[in-house]
Amino acid sequence: MEPALFDLLSEASLAPEQKALQKRYRLLSRFQNNLAPNGQTVIEGPDPRLLPTTENRAYRILLRIETSSDVAGLV
């Protein structure tokens, strides 16, 4: 089943009353990467042990990117 366009929107783009209406997905992992000034980075994939193995079908990984005004790691 393909996710609906509404489910792919970031929480920041939704009104507070709409956030609870989004479909929730299994969290594989969280990470924090700061982009270099050139805007390029490499993000490692999730640990394969965290991927579902009980279903014999294809699956998708949804990557959500959030912005932050915290510049502590950029010094």
KELUMVEX-382566 format. One record per atom (N, C-alpha, C): residue number from 1; residue in three letters; chain; atom name; x, y, z. Coordinates in steps of 0.05 Angstrom, whole numbers, plus 32768, in hexadecimal, padded with zeros to 4 digits. Layout:
// residues N
{num:NUM&residu:ala&chaine:A&atome:CA&c1:X&c2:Y&c3:Z}
...
// end
This chain:
// residues 75
{num:1&residu:met&chaine:A&atome:N&c1:8011&c2:7FE9&c3:8000}
{num:1&residu:met&chaine:A&atome:CA&c1:8000&c2:8000&c3:8000}
{num:1&residu:met&chaine:A&atome:C&c1:8012&c2:8019&c3:8000}
{num:2&residu:glu&chaine:A&atome:N&c1:800D&c2:802A&c3:7FED}
{num:2&residu:glu&chaine:A&atome:CA&c1:801D&c2:8043&c3:7FEB}
{num:2&residu:glu&chaine:A&atome:C&c1:8013&c2:8057&c3:8000}
{num:3&residu:pro&chaine:A&atome:N&c1:8026&c2:8066&c3:800C}
{num:3&residu:pro&chaine:A&atome:CA&c1:801D&c2:807B&c3:801E}
{num:3&residu:pro&chaine:A&atome:C&c1:800F&c2:8091&c3:800F}
{num:4&residu:ala&chaine:A&atome:N&c1:7FFC&c2:809D&c3:801C}
{num:4&residu:ala&chaine:A&atome:CA&c1:7FED&c2:80B4&c3:8011}
{num:4&residu:ala&chaine:A&atome:C&c1:8000&c2:80CC&c3:8012}
{num:5&residu:leu&chaine:A&atome:N&c1:7FFC&c2:80DF&c3:8000}
{num:5&residu:leu&chaine:A&atome:CA&c1:800C&c2:80F7&c3:7FFF}
{num:5&residu:leu&chaine:A&atome:C&c1:800B&c2:8105&c3:801A}
{num:6&residu:phe&chaine:A&atome:N&c1:7FF4&c2:8106&c3:8027}
{num:6&residu:phe&chaine:A&atome:CA&c1:7FF0&c2:8112&c3:8041}
{num:6&residu:phe&chaine:A&atome:C&c1:8003&c2:8105&c3:8056}
{num:7&residu:asp&chaine:A&atome:N&c1:8007&c2:80EB&c3:8055}
{num:7&residu:asp&chaine:A&atome:CA&c1:8018&c2:80DD&c3:8068}
{num:7&residu:asp&chaine:A&atome:C&c1:8036&c2:80E3&c3:8064}
{num:8&residu:leu&chaine:A&atome:N&c1:803D&c2:80EE&c3:804C}
{num:8&residu:leu&chaine:A&atome:CA&c1:8059&c2:80F4&c3:8046}
{num:8&residu:leu&chaine:A&atome:C&c1:8061&c2:8110&c3:804E}
{num:9&residu:leu&chaine:A&atome:N&c1:804D&c2:8121&c3:8055}
{num:9&residu:leu&chaine:A&atome:CA&c1:8053&c2:813C&c3:805D}
{num:9&residu:leu&chaine:A&atome:C&c1:8062&c2:813D&c3:8078}
{num:10&residu:ser&chaine:A&atome:N&c1:8073&c2:8150&c3:807C}
{num:10&residu:ser&chaine:A&atome:CA&c1:8081&c2:8153&c3:8095}
{num:10&residu:ser&chaine:A&atome:C&c1:806D&c2:815E&c3:80AA}
{num:11&residu:glu&chaine:A&atome:N&c1:8072&c2:8157&c3:80C3}
{num:11&residu:glu&chaine:A&atome:CA&c1:8061&c2:8161&c3:80D9}
{num:11&residu:glu&chaine:A&atome:C&c1:8060&c2:8180&c3:80D9}
{num:12&residu:ala&chaine:A&atome:N&c1:8077&c2:818C&c3:80D3}
{num:12&residu:ala&chaine:A&atome:CA&c1:8078&c2:81A9&c3:80D3}
{num:12&residu:ala&chaine:A&atome:C&c1:8065&c2:81B6&c3:80BF}
{num:13&residu:ser&chaine:A&atome:N&c1:805E&c2:81A8&c3:80AB}
{num:13&residu:ser&chaine:A&atome:CA&c1:804C&c2:81B4&c3:8097}
{num:13&residu:ser&chaine:A&atome:C&c1:802E&c2:81B0&c3:809D}
{num:14&residu:leu&chaine:A&atome:N&c1:8028&c2:81A2&c3:80B3}
{num:14&residu:leu&chaine:A&atome:CA&c1:800D&c2:819C&c3:80BA}
{num:14&residu:leu&chaine:A&atome:C&c1:8003&c2:81AD&c3:80D1}
{num:15&residu:ala&chaine:A&atome:N&c1:7FEA&c2:81B3&c3:80D2}
{num:15&residu:ala&chaine:A&atome:CA&c1:7FDD&c2:81C0&c3:80E9}
{num:15&residu:ala&chaine:A&atome:C&c1:7FDD&c2:81AC&c3:8100}
{num:16&residu:pro&chaine:A&atome:N&c1:7FDE&c2:81B6&c3:8119}
{num:16&residu:pro&chaine:A&atome:CA&c1:7FDF&c2:81A3&c3:8130}
{num:16&residu:pro&chaine:A&atome:C&c1:7FC9&c2:818E&c3:8130}
{num:17&residu:glu&chaine:A&atome:N&c1:7FB1&c2:8195&c3:8127}
{num:17&residu:glu&chaine:A&atome:CA&c1:7F9B&c2:8182&c3:8127}
{num:17&residu:glu&chaine:A&atome:C&c1:7F9E&c2:816D&c3:8111}
{num:18&residu:gln&chaine:A&atome:N&c1:7FAF&c2:8172&c3:80FE}
{num:18&residu:gln&chaine:A&atome:CA&c1:7FB3&c2:815E&c3:80E8}
{num:18&residu:gln&chaine:A&atome:C&c1:7FC9&c2:814A&c3:80EE}
{num:19&residu:lys&chaine:A&atome:N&c1:7FDB&c2:8150&c3:8100}
{num:19&residu:lys&chaine:A&atome:CA&c1:7FF2&c2:813E&c3:8106}
{num:19&residu:lys&chaine:A&atome:C&c1:7FE9&c2:8123&c3:810E}
{num:20&residu:ala&chaine:A&atome:N&c1:7FD4&c2:8121&c3:811E}
{num:20&residu:ala&chaine:A&atome:CA&c1:7FCB&c2:8107&c3:8128}
{num:20&residu:ala&chaine:A&atome:C&c1:7FBE&c2:80F6&c3:8112}
{num:21&residu:leu&chaine:A&atome:N&c1:7FB7&c2:8103&c3:80FB}
{num:21&residu:leu&chaine:A&atome:CA&c1:7FAA&c2:80F5&c3:80E5}
{num:21&residu:leu&chaine:A&atome:C&c1:7FBD&c2:80E7&c3:80D2}
{num:22&residu:gln&chaine:A&atome:N&c1:7FD7&c2:80ED&c3:80D5}
{num:22&residu:gln&chaine:A&atome:CA&c1:7FEA&c2:80E0&c3:80C3}
{num:22&residu:gln&chaine:A&atome:C&c1:7FEF&c2:80C3&c3:80CB}
{num:23&residu:lys&chaine:A&atome:N&c1:7FF3&c2:80B2&c3:80B7}
{num:23&residu:lys&chaine:A&atome:CA&c1:7FFA&c2:8096&c3:80BD}
{num:23&residu:lys&chaine:A&atome:C&c1:8015&c2:8095&c3:80C9}
{num:24&residu:arg&chaine:A&atome:N&c1:8019&c2:8084&c3:80DD}
{num:24&residu:arg&chaine:A&atome:CA&c1:8032&c2:8081&c3:80EB}
{num:24&residu:arg&chaine:A&atome:C&c1:8041&c2:8069&c3:80DE}
{num:25&residu:tyr&chaine:A&atome:N&c1:805B&c2:806C&c3:80DC}
{num:25&residu:tyr&chaine:A&atome:CA&c1:806C&c2:8057&c3:80D1}
{num:25&residu:tyr&chaine:A&atome:C&c1:8080&c2:804D&c3:80E6}
{num:26&residu:arg&chaine:A&atome:N&c1:808A&c2:8035&c3:80E2}
{num:26&residu:arg&chaine:A&atome:CA&c1:809D&c2:802A&c3:80F4}
{num:26&residu:arg&chaine:A&atome:C&c1:80B7&c2:803B&c3:80F3}
{num:27&residu:leu&chaine:A&atome:N&c1:80C1&c2:8042&c3:810A}
{num:27&residu:leu&chaine:A&atome:CA&c1:80DA&c2:8051&c3:810B}
{num:27&residu:leu&chaine:A&atome:C&c1:80F2&c2:803E&c3:810A}
{num:28&residu:leu&chaine:A&atome:N&c1:8103&c2:8041&c3:80F7}
{num:28&residu:leu&chaine:A&atome:CA&c1:811A&c2:802F&c3:80F4}
{num:28&residu:leu&chaine:A&atome:C&c1:8131&c2:803B&c3:8105}
{num:29&residu:ser&chaine:A&atome:N&c1:8136&c2:8055&c3:8102}
{num:29&residu:ser&chaine:A&atome:CA&c1:814C&c2:8061&c3:8111}
{num:29&residu:ser&chaine:A&atome:C&c1:814A&c2:8080&c3:810E}
{num:30&residu:arg&chaine:A&atome:N&c1:8157&c2:808D&c3:8120}
{num:30&residu:arg&chaine:A&atome:CA&c1:815A&c2:80AA&c3:811E}
{num:30&residu:arg&chaine:A&atome:C&c1:8177&c2:80B1&c3:811C}
{num:31&residu:phe&chaine:A&atome:N&c1:817D&c2:80C7&c3:810F}
{num:31&residu:phe&chaine:A&atome:CA&c1:8199&c2:80CF&c3:810D}
{num:31&residu:phe&chaine:A&atome:C&c1:8199&c2:80ED&c3:810A}
{num:32&residu:gln&chaine:A&atome:N&c1:81B0&c2:80F9&c3:810E}
{num:32&residu:gln&chaine:A&atome:CA&c1:81B3&c2:8115&c3:810C}
{num:32&residu:gln&chaine:A&atome:C&c1:81CC&c2:811B&c3:80FC}
{num:33&residu:asn&chaine:A&atome:N&c1:81C8&c2:8127&c3:80E4}
{num:33&residu:asn&chaine:A&atome:CA&c1:81DE&c2:812F&c3:80D3}
{num:33&residu:asn&chaine:A&atome:C&c1:81DC&c2:814C&c3:80CE}
{num:34&residu:asn&chaine:A&atome:N&c1:81F2&c2:815A&c3:80CF}
{num:34&residu:asn&chaine:A&atome:CA&c1:81F3&c2:8176&c3:80C7}
{num:34&residu:asn&chaine:A&atome:C&c1:81FE&c2:8178&c3:80AB}
{num:35&residu:leu&chaine:A&atome:N&c1:81F1&c2:8187&c3:809A}
{num:35&residu:leu&chaine:A&atome:CA&c1:81FA&c2:818A&c3:807F}
{num:35&residu:leu&chaine:A&atome:C&c1:8212&c2:819D&c3:807D}
{num:36&residu:ala&chaine:A&atome:N&c1:8224&c2:8196&c3:806D}
{num:36&residu:ala&chaine:A&atome:CA&c1:823B&c2:81A8&c3:8068}
{num:36&residu:ala&chaine:A&atome:C&c1:8232&c2:81C0&c3:8058}
{num:37&residu:pro&chaine:A&atome:N&c1:8241&c2:81D5&c3:8057}
{num:37&residu:pro&chaine:A&atome:CA&c1:8239&c2:81ED&c3:8048}
{num:37&residu:pro&chaine:A&atome:C&c1:8233&c2:81E8&c3:802A}
{num:38&residu:asn&chaine:A&atome:N&c1:823E&c2:81D3&c3:801F}
{num:38&residu:asn&chaine:A&atome:CA&c1:8239&c2:81CC&c3:8003}
{num:38&residu:asn&chaine:A&atome:C&c1:821E&c2:81BE&c3:7FFF}
{num:39&residu:gly&chaine:A&atome:N&c1:8210&c2:81B8&c3:8015}
{num:39&residu:gly&chaine:A&atome:CA&c1:81F6&c2:81AB&c3:8014}
{num:39&residu:gly&chaine:A&atome:C&c1:81F6&c2:818E&c3:800E}
{num:40&residu:gln&chaine:A&atome:N&c1:820D&c2:8180&c3:800F}
{num:40&residu:gln&chaine:A&atome:CA&c1:820E&c2:8164&c3:8008}
{num:40&residu:gln&chaine:A&atome:C&c1:8216&c2:8154&c3:8021}
{num:41&residu:thr&chaine:A&atome:N&c1:820A&c2:813C&c3:8024}
{num:41&residu:thr&chaine:A&atome:CA&c1:8211&c2:812A&c3:8039}
{num:41&residu:thr&chaine:A&atome:C&c1:820B&c2:810E&c3:8031}
{num:42&residu:val&chaine:A&atome:N&c1:8215&c2:80FB&c3:8040}
{num:42&residu:val&chaine:A&atome:CA&c1:820F&c2:80DF&c3:803B}
{num:42&residu:val&chaine:A&atome:C&c1:8202&c2:80D5&c3:8055}
{num:43&residu:ile&chaine:A&atome:N&c1:81EA&c2:80C9&c3:8051}
{num:43&residu:ile&chaine:A&atome:CA&c1:81DB&c2:80BE&c3:8068}
{num:43&residu:ile&chaine:A&atome:C&c1:81DC&c2:80A0&c3:8065}
{num:44&residu:glu&chaine:A&atome:N&c1:81E6&c2:8093&c3:807A}
{num:44&residu:glu&chaine:A&atome:CA&c1:81E7&c2:8076&c3:807A}
{num:44&residu:glu&chaine:A&atome:C&c1:81CB&c2:806A&c3:807C}
{num:45&residu:gly&chaine:A&atome:N&c1:81C6&c2:8054&c3:8070}
{num:45&residu:gly&chaine:A&atome:CA&c1:81AC&c2:8047&c3:8071}
{num:45&residu:gly&chaine:A&atome:C&c1:81A8&c2:803B&c3:808D}
{num:46&residu:pro&chaine:A&atome:N&c1:818F&c2:8032&c3:8093}
{num:46&residu:pro&chaine:A&atome:CA&c1:818A&c2:8026&c3:80AD}
{num:46&residu:pro&chaine:A&atome:C&c1:8197&c2:800B&c3:80B0}
{num:47&residu:asp&chaine:A&atome:N&c1:819B&c2:8003&c3:80C9}
{num:47&residu:asp&chaine:A&atome:CA&c1:81A6&c2:7FE9&c3:80CF}
{num:47&residu:asp&chaine:A&atome:C&c1:8193&c2:7FD4&c3:80C3}
{num:48&residu:pro&chaine:A&atome:N&c1:819D&c2:7FC2&c3:80B2}
{num:48&residu:pro&chaine:A&atome:CA&c1:818B&c2:7FAE&c3:80A5}
{num:48&residu:pro&chaine:A&atome:C&c1:817C&c2:7F9C&c3:80B9}
{num:49&residu:arg&chaine:A&atome:N&c1:8187&c2:7F99&c3:80D2}
{num:49&residu:arg&chaine:A&atome:CA&c1:8179&c2:7F89&c3:80E6}
{num:49&residu:arg&chaine:A&atome:C&c1:815F&c2:7F96&c3:80EF}
{num:50&residu:leu&chaine:A&atome:N&c1:815C&c2:7FB0&c3:80EA}
{num:50&residu:leu&chaine:A&atome:CA&c1:8144&c2:7FBE&c3:80F2}
{num:50&residu:leu&chaine:A&atome:C&c1:812D&c2:7FBC&c3:80DD}
{num:51&residu:leu&chaine:A&atome:N&c1:8134&c2:7FB3&c3:80C5}
{num:51&residu:leu&chaine:A&atome:CA&c1:8120&c2:7FB1&c3:80AF}
{num:51&residu:leu&chaine:A&atome:C&c1:810E&c2:7F99&c3:80B4}
{num:52&residu:pro&chaine:A&atome:N&c1:80F4&c2:7F9C&c3:80AD}
{num:52&residu:pro&chaine:A&atome:CA&c1:80E1&c2:7F86&c3:80B1}
{num:52&residu:pro&chaine:A&atome:C&c1:80E9&c2:7F6E&c3:809F}
{num:53&residu:thr&chaine:A&atome:N&c1:80E7&c2:7F56&c3:80AB}
{num:53&residu:thr&chaine:A&atome:CA&c1:80EE&c2:7F3E&c3:809C}
{num:53&residu:thr&chaine:A&atome:C&c1:80D7&c2:7F29&c3:809C}
{num:54&residu:thr&chaine:A&atome:N&c1:80C1&c2:7F30&c3:80A9}
{num:54&residu:thr&chaine:A&atome:CA&c1:80AB&c2:7F1C&c3:80AB}
{num:54&residu:thr&chaine:A&atome:C&c1:8099&c2:7F1C&c3:8093}
{num:55&residu:glu&chaine:A&atome:N&c1:809B&c2:7F30&c3:8082}
{num:55&residu:glu&chaine:A&atome:CA&c1:808A&c2:7F32&c3:806B}
{num:55&residu:glu&chaine:A&atome:C&c1:809A&c2:7F2E&c3:8052}
{num:56&residu:asn&chaine:A&atome:N&c1:8091&c2:7F1E&c3:803F}
{num:56&residu:asn&chaine:A&atome:CA&c1:809F&c2:7F19&c3:8027}
{num:56&residu:asn&chaine:A&atome:C&c1:8095&c2:7F2C&c3:8011}
{num:57&residu:arg&chaine:A&atome:N&c1:809C&c2:7F45&c3:8013}
{num:57&residu:arg&chaine:A&atome:CA&c1:8093&c2:7F59&c3:8000}
{num:57&residu:arg&chaine:A&atome:C&c1:80A7&c2:7F71&c3:8001}
{num:58&residu:ala&chaine:A&atome:N&c1:80A4&c2:7F82&c3:7FED}
{num:58&residu:ala&chaine:A&atome:CA&c1:80B5&c2:7F9A&c3:7FED}
{num:58&residu:ala&chaine:A&atome:C&c1:80AB&c2:7FAE&c3:8002}
{num:59&residu:tyr&chaine:A&atome:N&c1:80BD&c2:7FBF&c3:800B}
{num:59&residu:tyr&chaine:A&atome:CA&c1:80B5&c2:7FD4&c3:801E}
{num:59&residu:tyr&chaine:A&atome:C&c1:80C5&c2:7FED&c3:8017}
{num:60&residu:arg&chaine:A&atome:N&c1:80BC&c2:8003&c3:8022}
{num:60&residu:arg&chaine:A&atome:CA&c1:80C9&c2:801D&c3:801D}
{num:60&residu:arg&chaine:A&atome:C&c1:80D3&c2:8028&c3:8037}
{num:61&residu:ile&chaine:A&atome:N&c1:80E8&c2:8038&c3:8034}
{num:61&residu:ile&chaine:A&atome:CA&c1:80F2&c2:8047&c3:804C}
{num:61&residu:ile&chaine:A&atome:C&c1:80EC&c2:8064&c3:8047}
{num:62&residu:leu&chaine:A&atome:N&c1:80DD&c2:8070&c3:805A}
{num:62&residu:leu&chaine:A&atome:CA&c1:80D6&c2:808C&c3:8058}
{num:62&residu:leu&chaine:A&atome:C&c1:80EA&c2:809C&c3:8068}
{num:63&residu:leu&chaine:A&atome:N&c1:80F7&c2:80AF&c3:805B}
{num:63&residu:leu&chaine:A&atome:CA&c1:810B&c2:80C0&c3:8068}
{num:63&residu:leu&chaine:A&atome:C&c1:80FF&c2:80DB&c3:806C}
{num:64&residu:arg&chaine:A&atome:N&c1:80FD&c2:80E3&c3:8085}
{num:64&residu:arg&chaine:A&atome:CA&c1:80F3&c2:80FE&c3:808C}
{num:64&residu:arg&chaine:A&atome:C&c1:810A&c2:810F&c3:8095}
{num:65&residu:ile&chaine:A&atome:N&c1:810C&c2:8126&c3:8089}
{num:65&residu:ile&chaine:A&atome:CA&c1:8121&c2:8139&c3:808F}
{num:65&residu:ile&chaine:A&atome:C&c1:8115&c2:8151&c3:809C}
{num:66&residu:glu&chaine:A&atome:N&c1:8121&c2:8159&c3:80B3}
{num:66&residu:glu&chaine:A&atome:CA&c1:8117&c2:8170&c3:80C2}
{num:66&residu:glu&chaine:A&atome:C&c1:812E&c2:8184&c3:80C3}
{num:67&residu:thr&chaine:A&atome:N&c1:8126&c2:819D&c3:80C3}
{num:67&residu:thr&chaine:A&atome:CA&c1:813A&c2:81B3&c3:80C6}
{num:67&residu:thr&chaine:A&atome:C&c1:813D&c2:81BA&c3:80E3}
{num:68&residu:ser&chaine:A&atome:N&c1:8153&c2:81C7&c3:80E9}
{num:68&residu:ser&chaine:A&atome:CA&c1:8158&c2:81D0&c3:8104}
{num:68&residu:ser&chaine:A&atome:C&c1:8168&c2:81EA&c3:8103}
{num:69&residu:ser&chaine:A&atome:N&c1:8163&c2:81FB&c3:8116}
{num:69&residu:ser&chaine:A&atome:CA&c1:8172&c2:8214&c3:8118}
{num:69&residu:ser&chaine:A&atome:C&c1:818A&c2:8211&c3:812A}
{num:70&residu:asp&chaine:A&atome:N&c1:818E&c2:81F9&c3:8135}
{num:70&residu:asp&chaine:A&atome:CA&c1:81A5&c2:81F3&c3:8147}
{num:70&residu:asp&chaine:A&atome:C&c1:81BE&c2:81F1&c3:8136}
{num:71&residu:val&chaine:A&atome:N&c1:81D1&c2:8202&c3:813B}
{num:71&residu:val&chaine:A&atome:CA&c1:81EA&c2:8202&c3:812B}
{num:71&residu:val&chaine:A&atome:C&c1:8202&c2:81F9&c3:813C}
{num:72&residu:ala&chaine:A&atome:N&c1:81FD&c2:81EC&c3:8153}
{num:72&residu:ala&chaine:A&atome:CA&c1:8212&c2:81E4&c3:8165}
{num:72&residu:ala&chaine:A&atome:C&c1:8226&c2:81D1&c3:8157}
{num:73&residu:gly&chaine:A&atome:N&c1:821D&c2:81C0&c3:8146}
{num:73&residu:gly&chaine:A&atome:CA&c1:822F&c2:81AD&c3:8139}
{num:73&residu:gly&chaine:A&atome:C&c1:823E&c2:81B8&c3:8121}
{num:74&residu:leu&chaine:A&atome:N&c1:823A&c2:81D0&c3:811A}
{num:74&residu:leu&chaine:A&atome:CA&c1:8245&c2:81DC&c3:8102}
{num:74&residu:leu&chaine:A&atome:C&c1:825E&c2:81ED&c3:8107}
{num:75&residu:val&chaine:A&atome:N&c1:8267&c2:81EE&c3:811F}
{num:75&residu:val&chaine:A&atome:CA&c1:827E&c2:81FF&c3:8125}
{num:75&residu:val&chaine:A&atome:C&c1:8298&c2:81F3&c3:811B}
// end
